[in-house]
Amino acid sequence: MVNKTELAIICTFAGVVIGIFISSVVFFCFRWYKRRSDFENHNTENRPVRNIGNGVGLDSSASFSDSVVVPLPDLPAKSLPPLWLNHHNKDRTTSVSGIPKYLYKDIQKATQNFTTILGEGSFGPVYKATMPVGGVVAVKVLASNSRQGEKEFQTEVSLLGRLHHRNLVNLVGYCVDKGQHMLIYEYMSNGSLEKRLYSEDDTLTWDERLQIALDISHGIEYLHEGAVPPVVHRDLKSANILLDHSMRAKVADFGLSKEEVFDGRKSSLKGTYGYMDPAYISTSKSSLKSDIYSLGIIFFELITAIHPHKNLMDYVNLATMDPDGGIDEILDKRLMGKCNSEEAKILAKIAFKCLHKTPRKRPGSAEISQAIVKIKQRRLPKVGTMSFAGDDLTRLTSVIEDQQVQLSKILSRNDN
């Protein structure tokens, strides 16, 4: 006969075994459910952005004090639903890819009823606005007769929701309310490169032009080699390069941009004549090299201050006939005696390569950035062999800045 003590021990042991079994079943069920949930979430999350040796723009502004941001899951650009067509709750303030959405009354108040206009483009007028907290911003309003419609508006919001770089203009918000579509950007106090380059009142120095060329190439390098998948801007021009208070350049206007695909499909021509790649015009197939061609045109604008619509390429072709002194003939007259002609010739050679009639023979964006860095290195005194090379040091500094910005963005999101 089993005594009471032994029976108690047996029952206790059996209870422990049963408890362990039940716990194990619950644990494995939980892990299976979590893995399944993670897999489903992975299929809907936004594409990653790979960091390269350049930092993220730091000039983003704070939101309006009376706006509410409800972050939605990040979606790939192609599957992003047109939220502004959803009229079930017009007053709800949401966010696409983390970008705040504001009410019309907020923008109306910030712009003082749209009184101060900064300029006007194909998208529509651009107004200056002052936020209650965060400073000055620029507000682009989609004109009712704009050639860029809701599709371009959606493209700009979805792309800039995941693309962040110090040489890309930062989108800090948007508004879809009362039939209006508006984009809110960081304020670039020195306006467009086109406006400054062709102004008779204030001439850009050669040092400023060379730095602007480097800034633009860094921005395009990020789009082509840092974004996943790569992004083709498709409308690079001096009017879409904006200058901040320190004359640093940022690429703007992504309404016509698209992710690079290799499906062989043709599309309708997008862009601005004078900047468009002849190979793109003849084939209707845009590529990263199409942007490189446009970049070459901008470089020649910086050298000559001649607009593409005023026969820039005719002057460039004439300059090629005289390899030694041709560039001096087309150099902006306002730079005479104030410019290192050897640096101008080197930048012109880079621009010539960008305009190669065979797209695959054009340099890549990273190669262009490195070539311009080397122009600036020529000014530096020779240093010891143990010192960093200039381009390596630039990239190392940019990586550190990028990591600091990414950390600050994560912390700010956690605070929100």
KEPAGU-598719 format. One record per residue (C-alpha): x, y, z; residue in one letter; chain; residue number from 1. Coordinates in steps of 0.25 Angstrom, whole numbers, always signed. Layout:
! residues N
+-------+-------+-------+--------+--------+-----+
|    px |    py |    pz | residu | chaine | num |
+-------+-------+-------+--------+--------+-----+
|     X |     Y |     Z |      A |      A | NUM |
...
+-------+-------+-------+--------+--------+-----+
END
This chain:
! residues 416
+-------+-------+-------+--------+--------+-----+
|    px |    py |    pz | residu | chaine | num |
+-------+-------+-------+--------+--------+-----+
|    +0 |    +0 |    +0 |      M |      A |   1 |
|    +5 |   +14 |    -3 |      V |      A |   2 |
|    +5 |   +23 |    +9 |      N |      A |   3 |
|    +0 |   +37 |    +9 |      K |      A |   4 |
|   +14 |   +43 |    +8 |      T |      A |   5 |
|   +17 |   +35 |    -5 |      E |      A |   6 |
|    +4 |   +38 |   -11 |      L |      A |   7 |
|    +6 |   +53 |    -8 |      A |      A |   8 |
|   +20 |   +52 |   -15 |      I |      A |   9 |
|   +14 |   +45 |   -27 |      I |      A |  10 |
|    +3 |   +55 |   -28 |      C |      A |  11 |
|   +13 |   +67 |   -27 |      T |      A |  12 |
|   +22 |   +61 |   -37 |      F |      A |  13 |
|   +11 |   +59 |   -47 |      A |      A |  14 |
|    +6 |   +73 |   -45 |      G |      A |  15 |
|   +20 |   +78 |   -48 |      V |      A |  16 |
|   +21 |   +70 |   -61 |      V |      A |  17 |
|    +7 |   +74 |   -65 |      I |      A |  18 |
|   +10 |   +89 |   -62 |      G |      A |  19 |
|   +23 |   +88 |   -70 |      I |      A |  20 |
|   +16 |   +82 |   -82 |      F |      A |  21 |
|    +5 |   +92 |   -82 |      I |      A |  22 |
|   +15 |  +103 |   -81 |      S |      A |  23 |
|   +23 |   +98 |   -93 |      S |      A |  24 |
|   +11 |   +97 |  -101 |      V |      A |  25 |
|    +7 |  +111 |   -98 |      V |      A |  26 |
|   +22 |  +116 |  -101 |      F |      A |  27 |
|   +23 |  +109 |  -115 |      F |      A |  28 |
|    +9 |  +114 |  -119 |      C |      A |  29 |
|   +13 |  +128 |  -115 |      F |      A |  30 |
|   +26 |  +127 |  -123 |      R |      A |  31 |
|   +18 |  +121 |  -135 |      W |      A |  32 |
|    +8 |  +133 |  -134 |      Y |      A |  33 |
|   +19 |  +143 |  -133 |      K |      A |  34 |
|   +27 |  +138 |  -145 |      R |      A |  35 |
|   +15 |  +138 |  -153 |      R |      A |  36 |
|   +11 |  +152 |  -149 |      S |      A |  37 |
|   +25 |  +157 |  -152 |      D |      A |  38 |
|   +25 |  +150 |  -166 |      F |      A |  39 |
|   +12 |  +157 |  -169 |      E |      A |  40 |
|   +17 |  +171 |  -164 |      N |      A |  41 |
|   +30 |  +169 |  -172 |      H |      A |  42 |
|   +22 |  +168 |  -185 |      N |      A |  43 |
|   +15 |  +181 |  -183 |      T |      A |  44 |
|   +27 |  +190 |  -177 |      E |      A |  45 |
|   +33 |  +200 |  -185 |      N |      A |  46 |
|   +46 |  +198 |  -194 |      R |      A |  47 |
|   +59 |  +201 |  -186 |      P |      A |  48 |
|   +68 |  +213 |  -189 |      V |      A |  49 |
|   +83 |  +209 |  -189 |      R |      A |  50 |
|   +92 |  +219 |  -183 |      N |      A |  51 |
|  +104 |  +224 |  -191 |      I |      A |  52 |
|  +114 |  +234 |  -187 |      G |      A |  53 |
|  +105 |  +246 |  -186 |      N |      A |  54 |
|   +97 |  +251 |  -175 |      G |      A |  55 |
|   +82 |  +254 |  -174 |      V |      A |  56 |
|   +76 |  +268 |  -175 |      G |      A |  57 |
|   +75 |  +274 |  -161 |      L |      A |  58 |
|   +66 |  +286 |  -165 |      D |      A |  59 |
|   +53 |  +279 |  -163 |      S |      A |  60 |
|   +43 |  +288 |  -155 |      S |      A |  61 |
|   +34 |  +285 |  -143 |      A |      A |  62 |
|   +19 |  +282 |  -146 |      S |      A |  63 |
|    +7 |  +292 |  -143 |      F |      A |  64 |
|    +4 |  +292 |  -128 |      S |      A |  65 |
|   -11 |  +289 |  -131 |      D |      A |  66 |
|    -9 |  +278 |  -141 |      S |      A |  67 |
|    -9 |  +263 |  -137 |      V |      A |  68 |
|    -1 |  +252 |  -144 |      V |      A |  69 |
|    -5 |  +238 |  -145 |      V |      A |  70 |
|    +6 |  +230 |  -151 |      P |      A |  71 |
|    +1 |  +219 |  -161 |      L |      A |  72 |
|    +9 |  +207 |  -166 |      P |      A |  73 |
|   +20 |  +211 |  -176 |      D |      A |  74 |
|   +16 |  +205 |  -190 |      L |      A |  75 |
|   +24 |  +204 |  -203 |      P |      A |  76 |
|   +21 |  +216 |  -212 |      A |      A |  77 |
|   +14 |  +207 |  -223 |      K |      A |  78 |
|    +4 |  +202 |  -213 |      S |      A |  79 |
|    +2 |  +215 |  -205 |      L |      A |  80 |
|   -13 |  +217 |  -205 |      P |      A |  81 |
|   -18 |  +231 |  -209 |      P |      A |  82 |
|   -22 |  +235 |  -195 |      L |      A |  83 |
|   -27 |  +249 |  -200 |      W |      A |  84 |
|   -38 |  +242 |  -207 |      L |      A |  85 |
|   -44 |  +236 |  -195 |      N |      A |  86 |
|   -55 |  +245 |  -190 |      H |      A |  87 |
|   -61 |  +237 |  -179 |      H |      A |  88 |
|   -54 |  +246 |  -169 |      N |      A |  89 |
|   -49 |  +259 |  -175 |      K |      A |  90 |
|   -44 |  +265 |  -162 |      D |      A |  91 |
|   -36 |  +254 |  -158 |      R |      A |  92 |
|   -21 |  +257 |  -157 |      T |      A |  93 |
|   -12 |  +246 |  -162 |      T |      A |  94 |
|    +2 |  +243 |  -166 |      S |      A |  95 |
|    +7 |  +236 |  -179 |      V |      A |  96 |
|   +21 |  +230 |  -176 |      S |      A |  97 |
|   +22 |  +238 |  -163 |      G |      A |  98 |
|   +20 |  +252 |  -170 |      I |      A |  99 |
|   +10 |  +260 |  -163 |      P |      A | 100 |
|    -3 |  +264 |  -169 |      K |      A | 101 |
|    -9 |  +278 |  -166 |      Y |      A | 102 |
|   -23 |  +284 |  -167 |      L |      A | 103 |
|   -26 |  +295 |  -177 |      Y |      A | 104 |
|   -28 |  +305 |  -166 |      K |      A | 105 |
|   -14 |  +302 |  -160 |      D |      A | 106 |
|    -8 |  +306 |  -173 |      I |      A | 107 |
|   -17 |  +318 |  -176 |      Q |      A | 108 |
|   -13 |  +323 |  -162 |      K |      A | 109 |
|    +2 |  +320 |  -164 |      A |      A | 110 |
|    +3 |  +327 |  -178 |      T |      A | 111 |
|    -6 |  +339 |  -173 |      Q |      A | 112 |
|   -17 |  +335 |  -183 |      N |      A | 113 |
|    -6 |  +333 |  -194 |      F |      A | 114 |
|    -1 |  +347 |  -195 |      T |      A | 115 |
|   +14 |  +345 |  -197 |      T |      A | 116 |
|   +17 |  +338 |  -210 |      I |      A | 117 |
|   +31 |  +333 |  -212 |      L |      A | 118 |
|   +30 |  +328 |  -226 |      G |      A | 119 |
|   +22 |  +320 |  -236 |      E |      A | 120 |
|   +25 |  +307 |  -244 |      G |      A | 121 |
|   +18 |  +296 |  -252 |      S |      A | 122 |
|   +12 |  +291 |  -239 |      F |      A | 123 |
|    +6 |  +304 |  -234 |      G |      A | 124 |
|    +9 |  +316 |  -225 |      P |      A | 125 |
|   +19 |  +315 |  -213 |      V |      A | 126 |
|   +16 |  +323 |  -201 |      Y |      A | 127 |
|   +24 |  +327 |  -189 |      K |      A | 128 |
|   +18 |  +322 |  -176 |      A |      A | 129 |
|   +22 |  +323 |  -161 |      T |      A | 130 |
|   +19 |  +312 |  -151 |      M |      A | 131 |
|   +15 |  +315 |  -137 |      P |      A | 132 |
|   +27 |  +306 |  -133 |      V |      A | 133 |
|   +39 |  +303 |  -142 |      G |      A | 134 |
|   +41 |  +315 |  -151 |      G |      A | 135 |
|   +39 |  +318 |  -166 |      V |      A | 136 |
|   +34 |  +308 |  -176 |      V |      A | 137 |
|   +30 |  +308 |  -191 |      A |      A | 138 |
|   +16 |  +304 |  -195 |      V |      A | 139 |
|   +14 |  +299 |  -210 |      K |      A | 140 |
|    -1 |  +299 |  -214 |      V |      A | 141 |
|    -5 |  +290 |  -225 |      L |      A | 142 |
|   -12 |  +300 |  -235 |      A |      A | 143 |
|   -25 |  +295 |  -241 |      S |      A | 144 |
|   -19 |  +296 |  -255 |      N |      A | 145 |
|    -6 |  +290 |  -251 |      S |      A | 146 |
|    +1 |  +281 |  -261 |      R |      A | 147 |
|    +5 |  +272 |  -249 |      Q |      A | 148 |
|    -7 |  +266 |  -243 |      G |      A | 149 |
|   -11 |  +257 |  -231 |      E |      A | 150 |
|    -2 |  +246 |  -236 |      K |      A | 151 |
|   +11 |  +255 |  -235 |      E |      A | 152 |
|    +6 |  +260 |  -222 |      F |      A | 153 |
|    +5 |  +245 |  -217 |      Q |      A | 154 |
|   +19 |  +242 |  -222 |      T |      A | 155 |
|   +25 |  +254 |  -215 |      E |      A | 156 |
|   +19 |  +250 |  -202 |      V |      A | 157 |
|   +22 |  +235 |  -202 |      S |      A | 158 |
|   +36 |  +237 |  -207 |      L |      A | 159 |
|   +41 |  +248 |  -198 |      L |      A | 160 |
|   +34 |  +240 |  -187 |      G |      A | 161 |
|   +46 |  +230 |  -188 |      R |      A | 162 |
|   +57 |  +238 |  -194 |      L |      A | 163 |
|   +65 |  +247 |  -185 |      H |      A | 164 |
|   +78 |  +253 |  -188 |      H |      A | 165 |
|   +85 |  +267 |  -185 |      R |      A | 166 |
|   +85 |  +270 |  -200 |      N |      A | 167 |
|   +70 |  +267 |  -202 |      L |      A | 168 |
|   +60 |  +278 |  -198 |      V |      A | 169 |
|   +52 |  +273 |  -186 |      N |      A | 170 |
|   +37 |  +271 |  -187 |      L |      A | 171 |
|   +32 |  +274 |  -173 |      V |      A | 172 |
|   +17 |  +272 |  -176 |      G |      A | 173 |
|    +5 |  +273 |  -185 |      Y |      A | 174 |
|    -9 |  +277 |  -186 |      C |      A | 175 |
|   -21 |  +270 |  -193 |      V |      A | 176 |
|   -33 |  +278 |  -188 |      D |      A | 177 |
|   -45 |  +286 |  -194 |      K |      A | 178 |
|   -41 |  +282 |  -208 |      G |      A | 179 |
|   -27 |  +287 |  -207 |      Q |      A | 180 |
|   -14 |  +279 |  -208 |      H |      A | 181 |
|    -1 |  +286 |  -202 |      M |      A | 182 |
|   +13 |  +282 |  -199 |      L |      A | 183 |
|   +21 |  +288 |  -187 |      I |      A | 184 |
|   +36 |  +289 |  -188 |      Y |      A | 185 |
|   +47 |  +294 |  -180 |      E |      A | 186 |
|   +50 |  +309 |  -184 |      Y |      A | 187 |
|   +61 |  +311 |  -194 |      M |      A | 188 |
|   +64 |  +326 |  -192 |      S |      A | 189 |
|   +73 |  +328 |  -204 |      N |      A | 190 |
|   +63 |  +322 |  -214 |      G |      A | 191 |
|   +66 |  +314 |  -226 |      S |      A | 192 |
|   +80 |  +312 |  -233 |      L |      A | 193 |
|   +73 |  +317 |  -246 |      E |      A | 194 |
|   +69 |  +330 |  -240 |      K |      A | 195 |
|   +82 |  +333 |  -233 |      R |      A | 196 |
|   +91 |  +329 |  -245 |      L |      A | 197 |
|   +84 |  +338 |  -255 |      Y |      A | 198 |
|   +82 |  +350 |  -245 |      S |      A | 199 |
|   +90 |  +363 |  -249 |      E |      A | 200 |
|   +90 |  +368 |  -235 |      D |      A | 201 |
|   +97 |  +357 |  -227 |      D |      A | 202 |
|  +107 |  +348 |  -234 |      T |      A | 203 |
|  +111 |  +334 |  -229 |      L |      A | 204 |
|  +126 |  +333 |  -227 |      T |      A | 205 |
|  +133 |  +321 |  -233 |      W |      A | 206 |
|  +135 |  +315 |  -219 |      D |      A | 207 |
|  +120 |  +315 |  -217 |      E |      A | 208 |
|  +118 |  +309 |  -231 |      R |      A | 209 |
|  +128 |  +298 |  -228 |      L |      A | 210 |
|  +122 |  +295 |  -215 |      Q |      A | 211 |
|  +108 |  +295 |  -221 |      I |      A | 212 |
|  +112 |  +285 |  -232 |      A |      A | 213 |
|  +118 |  +276 |  -221 |      L |      A | 214 |
|  +105 |  +277 |  -212 |      D |      A | 215 |
|   +96 |  +273 |  -224 |      I |      A | 216 |
|  +105 |  +261 |  -228 |      S |      A | 217 |
|  +104 |  +257 |  -213 |      H |      A | 218 |
|   +89 |  +258 |  -214 |      G |      A | 219 |
|   +88 |  +250 |  -227 |      I |      A | 220 |
|   +98 |  +240 |  -222 |      E |      A | 221 |
|   +88 |  +237 |  -210 |      Y |      A | 222 |
|   +76 |  +235 |  -220 |      L |      A | 223 |
|   +84 |  +226 |  -229 |      H |      A | 224 |
|   +93 |  +218 |  -219 |      E |      A | 225 |
|   +87 |  +220 |  -205 |      G |      A | 226 |
|   +72 |  +218 |  -208 |      A |      A | 227 |
|   +66 |  +204 |  -209 |      V |      A | 228 |
|   +62 |  +203 |  -220 |      P |      A | 229 |
|   +69 |  +214 |  -227 |      P |      A | 230 |
|   +61 |  +226 |  -231 |      V |      A | 231 |
|   +62 |  +234 |  -244 |      V |      A | 232 |
|   +59 |  +249 |  -242 |      H |      A | 233 |
|   +55 |  +251 |  -256 |      R |      A | 234 |
|   +54 |  +266 |  -255 |      D |      A | 235 |
|   +67 |  +271 |  -251 |      L |      A | 236 |
|   +69 |  +286 |  -254 |      K |      A | 237 |
|   +75 |  +299 |  -248 |      S |      A | 238 |
|   +61 |  +303 |  -244 |      A |      A | 239 |
|   +59 |  +290 |  -236 |      N |      A | 240 |
|   +72 |  +293 |  -228 |      I |      A | 241 |
|   +69 |  +301 |  -216 |      L |      A | 242 |
|   +80 |  +309 |  -207 |      L |      A | 243 |
|   +79 |  +310 |  -192 |      D |      A | 244 |
|   +84 |  +322 |  -184 |      H |      A | 245 |
|   +99 |  +317 |  -185 |      S |      A | 246 |
|   +97 |  +315 |  -200 |      M |      A | 247 |
|   +98 |  +300 |  -199 |      R |      A | 248 |
|   +90 |  +293 |  -210 |      A |      A | 249 |
|   +78 |  +283 |  -208 |      K |      A | 250 |
|   +71 |  +275 |  -219 |      V |      A | 251 |
|   +56 |  +278 |  -219 |      A |      A | 252 |
|   +43 |  +275 |  -227 |      D |      A | 253 |
|   +41 |  +260 |  -227 |      F |      A | 254 |
|   +27 |  +260 |  -234 |      G |      A | 255 |
|   +33 |  +253 |  -247 |      L |      A | 256 |
|   +42 |  +244 |  -240 |      S |      A | 257 |
|   +41 |  +229 |  -240 |      K |      A | 258 |
|   +48 |  +216 |  -235 |      E |      A | 259 |
|   +57 |  +210 |  -245 |      E |      A | 260 |
|   +51 |  +198 |  -252 |      V |      A | 261 |
|   +57 |  +188 |  -262 |      F |      A | 262 |
|   +44 |  +184 |  -269 |      D |      A | 263 |
|   +47 |  +189 |  -283 |      G |      A | 264 |
|   +34 |  +198 |  -283 |      R |      A | 265 |
|   +33 |  +211 |  -289 |      K |      A | 266 |
|   +27 |  +223 |  -283 |      S |      A | 267 |
|   +22 |  +237 |  -287 |      S |      A | 268 |
|   +33 |  +247 |  -287 |      L |      A | 269 |
|   +35 |  +254 |  -274 |      K |      A | 270 |
|   +44 |  +266 |  -271 |      G |      A | 271 |
|   +49 |  +279 |  -276 |      T |      A | 272 |
|   +54 |  +281 |  -290 |      Y |      A | 273 |
|   +68 |  +286 |  -290 |      G |      A | 274 |
|   +72 |  +277 |  -279 |      Y |      A | 275 |
|   +66 |  +264 |  -284 |      M |      A | 276 |
|   +75 |  +252 |  -289 |      D |      A | 277 |
|   +74 |  +251 |  -304 |      P |      A | 278 |
|   +75 |  +236 |  -302 |      A |      A | 279 |
|   +63 |  +237 |  -293 |      Y |      A | 280 |
|   +55 |  +245 |  -303 |      I |      A | 281 |
|   +58 |  +235 |  -314 |      S |      A | 282 |
|   +55 |  +222 |  -306 |      T |      A | 283 |
|   +45 |  +228 |  -296 |      S |      A | 284 |
|   +53 |  +219 |  -285 |      K |      A | 285 |
|   +58 |  +227 |  -274 |      S |      A | 286 |
|   +70 |  +222 |  -265 |      S |      A | 287 |
|   +80 |  +227 |  -255 |      L |      A | 288 |
|   +88 |  +232 |  -267 |      K |      A | 289 |
|   +77 |  +241 |  -271 |      S |      A | 290 |
|   +79 |  +248 |  -258 |      D |      A | 291 |
|   +94 |  +249 |  -261 |      I |      A | 292 |
|   +92 |  +256 |  -274 |      Y |      A | 293 |
|   +84 |  +266 |  -267 |      S |      A | 294 |
|   +94 |  +268 |  -256 |      L |      A | 295 |
|  +105 |  +271 |  -267 |      G |      A | 296 |
|   +96 |  +282 |  -273 |      I |      A | 297 |
|   +95 |  +288 |  -259 |      I |      A | 298 |
|  +110 |  +288 |  -258 |      F |      A | 299 |
|  +111 |  +295 |  -271 |      F |      A | 300 |
|  +101 |  +305 |  -266 |      E |      A | 301 |
|  +110 |  +308 |  -253 |      L |      A | 302 |
|  +122 |  +310 |  -262 |      I |      A | 303 |
|  +115 |  +319 |  -273 |      T |      A | 304 |
|  +103 |  +325 |  -267 |      A |      A | 305 |
|   +96 |  +322 |  -280 |      I |      A | 306 |
|   +82 |  +316 |  -279 |      H |      A | 307 |
|   +79 |  +303 |  -287 |      P |      A | 308 |
|   +68 |  +310 |  -294 |      H |      A | 309 |
|   +78 |  +320 |  -299 |      K |      A | 310 |
|   +86 |  +311 |  -308 |      N |      A | 311 |
|   +95 |  +306 |  -297 |      L |      A | 312 |
|   +99 |  +294 |  -304 |      M |      A | 313 |
|  +103 |  +302 |  -316 |      D |      A | 314 |
|  +114 |  +309 |  -308 |      Y |      A | 315 |
|  +118 |  +296 |  -301 |      V |      A | 316 |
|  +120 |  +290 |  -315 |      N |      A | 317 |
|  +128 |  +302 |  -320 |      L |      A | 318 |
|  +137 |  +300 |  -307 |      A |      A | 319 |
|  +140 |  +286 |  -311 |      T |      A | 320 |
|  +147 |  +290 |  -323 |      M |      A | 321 |
|  +158 |  +297 |  -315 |      D |      A | 322 |
|  +162 |  +288 |  -304 |      P |      A | 323 |
|  +172 |  +298 |  -298 |      D |      A | 324 |
|  +165 |  +311 |  -298 |      G |      A | 325 |
|  +150 |  +307 |  -301 |      G |      A | 326 |
|  +145 |  +308 |  -287 |      I |      A | 327 |
|  +151 |  +321 |  -285 |      D |      A | 328 |
|  +143 |  +326 |  -296 |      E |      A | 329 |
|  +130 |  +322 |  -290 |      I |      A | 330 |
|  +133 |  +324 |  -276 |      L |      A | 331 |
|  +123 |  +334 |  -269 |      D |      A | 332 |
|  +129 |  +348 |  -271 |      K |      A | 333 |
|  +126 |  +352 |  -257 |      R |      A | 334 |
|  +136 |  +341 |  -252 |      L |      A | 335 |
|  +148 |  +347 |  -261 |      M |      A | 336 |
|  +160 |  +349 |  -252 |      G |      A | 337 |
|  +152 |  +343 |  -240 |      K |      A | 338 |
|  +153 |  +329 |  -244 |      C |      A | 339 |
|  +163 |  +318 |  -244 |      N |      A | 340 |
|  +162 |  +314 |  -259 |      S |      A | 341 |
|  +169 |  +301 |  -257 |      E |      A | 342 |
|  +158 |  +297 |  -248 |      E |      A | 343 |
|  +147 |  +302 |  -258 |      A |      A | 344 |
|  +154 |  +293 |  -268 |      K |      A | 345 |
|  +153 |  +281 |  -259 |      I |      A | 346 |
|  +139 |  +283 |  -256 |      L |      A | 347 |
|  +136 |  +285 |  -271 |      A |      A | 348 |
|  +143 |  +271 |  -274 |      K |      A | 349 |
|  +134 |  +265 |  -263 |      I |      A | 350 |
|  +122 |  +271 |  -270 |      A |      A | 351 |
|  +126 |  +266 |  -284 |      F |      A | 352 |
|  +127 |  +252 |  -279 |      K |      A | 353 |
|  +112 |  +254 |  -273 |      C |      A | 354 |
|  +107 |  +257 |  -287 |      L |      A | 355 |
|  +113 |  +245 |  -294 |      H |      A | 356 |
|  +104 |  +241 |  -305 |      K |      A | 357 |
|  +105 |  +227 |  -300 |      T |      A | 358 |
|   +98 |  +226 |  -286 |      P |      A | 359 |
|  +106 |  +214 |  -281 |      R |      A | 360 |
|  +119 |  +222 |  -283 |      K |      A | 361 |
|  +115 |  +233 |  -274 |      R |      A | 362 |
|  +121 |  +233 |  -260 |      P |      A | 363 |
|  +113 |  +229 |  -248 |      G |      A | 364 |
|  +108 |  +239 |  -238 |      S |      A | 365 |
|  +119 |  +234 |  -228 |      A |      A | 366 |
|  +130 |  +236 |  -238 |      E |      A | 367 |
|  +125 |  +250 |  -241 |      I |      A | 368 |
|  +125 |  +253 |  -226 |      S |      A | 369 |
|  +139 |  +248 |  -224 |      Q |      A | 370 |
|  +144 |  +256 |  -236 |      A |      A | 371 |
|  +139 |  +269 |  -231 |      I |      A | 372 |
|  +145 |  +266 |  -217 |      V |      A | 373 |
|  +158 |  +264 |  -224 |      K |      A | 374 |
|  +157 |  +278 |  -230 |      I |      A | 375 |
|  +155 |  +284 |  -216 |      K |      A | 376 |
|  +167 |  +276 |  -211 |      Q |      A | 377 |
|  +176 |  +283 |  -221 |      R |      A | 378 |
|  +175 |  +295 |  -212 |      R |      A | 379 |
|  +180 |  +288 |  -200 |      L |      A | 380 |
|  +195 |  +288 |  -196 |      P |      A | 381 |
|  +202 |  +274 |  -196 |      K |      A | 382 |
|  +201 |  +267 |  -183 |      V |      A | 383 |
|  +208 |  +255 |  -177 |      G |      A | 384 |
|  +206 |  +241 |  -183 |      T |      A | 385 |
|  +199 |  +237 |  -170 |      M |      A | 386 |
|  +188 |  +247 |  -172 |      S |      A | 387 |
|  +174 |  +243 |  -177 |      F |      A | 388 |
|  +171 |  +246 |  -191 |      A |      A | 389 |
|  +161 |  +257 |  -193 |      G |      A | 390 |
|  +150 |  +249 |  -199 |      D |      A | 391 |
|  +152 |  +238 |  -189 |      D |      A | 392 |
|  +151 |  +248 |  -178 |      L |      A | 393 |
|  +139 |  +255 |  -184 |      T |      A | 394 |
|  +132 |  +241 |  -185 |      R |      A | 395 |
|  +135 |  +238 |  -170 |      L |      A | 396 |
|  +130 |  +251 |  -165 |      T |      A | 397 |
|  +117 |  +249 |  -173 |      S |      A | 398 |
|  +115 |  +235 |  -168 |      V |      A | 399 |
|  +117 |  +240 |  -154 |      I |      A | 400 |
|  +107 |  +252 |  -157 |      E |      A | 401 |
|   +97 |  +242 |  -163 |      D |      A | 402 |
|   +97 |  +233 |  -151 |      Q |      A | 403 |
|   +95 |  +245 |  -141 |      Q |      A | 404 |
|   +83 |  +249 |  -150 |      V |      A | 405 |
|   +77 |  +235 |  -150 |      Q |      A | 406 |
|   +78 |  +234 |  -135 |      L |      A | 407 |
|   +72 |  +248 |  -133 |      S |      A | 408 |
|   +60 |  +244 |  -142 |      K |      A | 409 |
|   +58 |  +231 |  -135 |      I |      A | 410 |
|   +58 |  +238 |  -121 |      L |      A | 411 |
|   +48 |  +249 |  -126 |      S |      A | 412 |
|   +39 |  +238 |  -131 |      R |      A | 413 |
|   +39 |  +231 |  -118 |      N |      A | 414 |
|   +36 |  +244 |  -111 |      D |      A | 415 |
|   +24 |  +246 |  -120 |      N |      A | 416 |
+-------+-------+-------+--------+--------+-----+
END
